[in-house]
């Protein structure tokens, strides 16, 4: 995404919106197994070194991974001392696991 997502449901919505836009772009304008003329830049989490790729499928997989990561952060931030917080945490962790099943 062009913006850094917040670590809450709004951040998840931002990434899902970006993922859906990539799907629309792919279905309308791209042929299978063809590279885009667009570079997607990622920064390594450990070194900060930028990496550029032209694969739309890698970009989409990275977005799904980041959505799962955000759901995990939401789950850990829930107040698990209350029943409502525990239910919210379980829901977030299940959503995180579901993202990784794509």
C-alpha positions in Angstrom: 0.0 0.0 0.0 1.2 3.5 -0.6 0.4 4.3 3.0 1.5 2.6 6.2 -1.5 0.8 7.6 -2.5 1.5 11.2 -2.4 -1.5 13.5 -6.2 -1.8 13.9 -9.3 -2.7 11.8 -8.8 0.5 9.7 -5.3 -0.8 8.7 -6.8 -4.1 7.7 -9.5 -2.4 5.6 -6.8 -0.4 3.9 -4.8 -3.5 2.9 -7.9 -5.4 1.8 -8.9 -2.5 -0.4 -5.4 -2.4 -1.9 -5.5 -6.2 -2.5 -8.9 -5.9 -4.2 -7.6 -3.1 -6.4 -4.7 -5.4 -7.4 -7.2 -8.2 -8.3 -9.2 -5.8 -10.4 -6.1 -4.6 -12.2 -5.0 -8.2 -12.8 -8.4 -9.3 -14.1 -9.0 -6.5 -16.5 -5.6 -5.5 -17.8 -3.0 -8.3 -17.4 -2.4 -11.5 -19.1 -1.3 -14.6 -17.1 2.4 -15.1 -16.6 3.3 -11.7 -17.8 5.3 -9.1 -15.9 4.1 -5.6 -15.2 6.1 -2.6 -16.1 5.6 -1.6 -12.5 8.1 -2.2 -9.8 6.9 -3.1 -6.3 9.4 -2.0 -3.6 9.7 -3.7 -0.3 12.1 -3.0 2.6 13.6 -5.9 4.4 12.4 -6.1 8.0 15.8 -6.8 9.4 18.2 -4.8 7.3 16.0 -2.1 5.8 17.5 -2.8 2.3 15.0 -2.1 -0.4 14.0 -5.0 -2.8 12.2 -4.4 -6.1 10.1 -7.0 -7.9 7.8 -6.9 -10.9 5.6 -9.9 -9.8 2.0 -9.0 -9.1 1.5 -12.4 -7.4 4.3 -11.7 -5.0 2.8 -8.3 -4.1 -0.6 -9.9 -3.5 0.9 -12.7 -1.3 2.8 -10.0 0.7 -0.4 -8.1 1.3 -2.2 -11.3 2.6 0.8 -11.9 4.8 0.6 -8.4 6.2 -3.1 -8.6 6.8 -2.5 -11.8 8.8 0.2 -9.9 10.7 -2.2 -7.0 11.5 -4.8 -9.4 12.8 -2.2 -11.0 15.0 -1.3 -7.6 16.5 -5.0 -6.8 17.0 -5.4 -10.2 18.8 -2.4 -9.5 21.1 -3.7 -6.1 22.0 -7.1 -7.3 23.1 -7.8 -7.3 26.8 -7.8 -11.1 27.4 -8.8 -10.7 31.0 -12.4 -10.1 30.1 -14.7 -12.4 28.2 -15.4 -9.8 25.5 -11.7 -9.2 25.1 -10.9 -12.9 25.0 -13.6 -13.4 22.3 -12.2 -10.5 20.3 -8.7 -11.9 20.6 -9.8 -15.4 19.4 -11.6 -13.8 16.5 -8.6 -11.8 15.4 -6.3 -14.9 15.6 -8.8 -17.0 13.6 -8.9 -14.3 11.0 -5.0 -14.2 10.9 -5.0 -18.0 10.4 -7.6 -17.7 7.7 -5.5 -15.2 5.7 -2.7 -17.6 5.5 -4.9 -20.3 4.1 -5.2 -18.5 0.7 
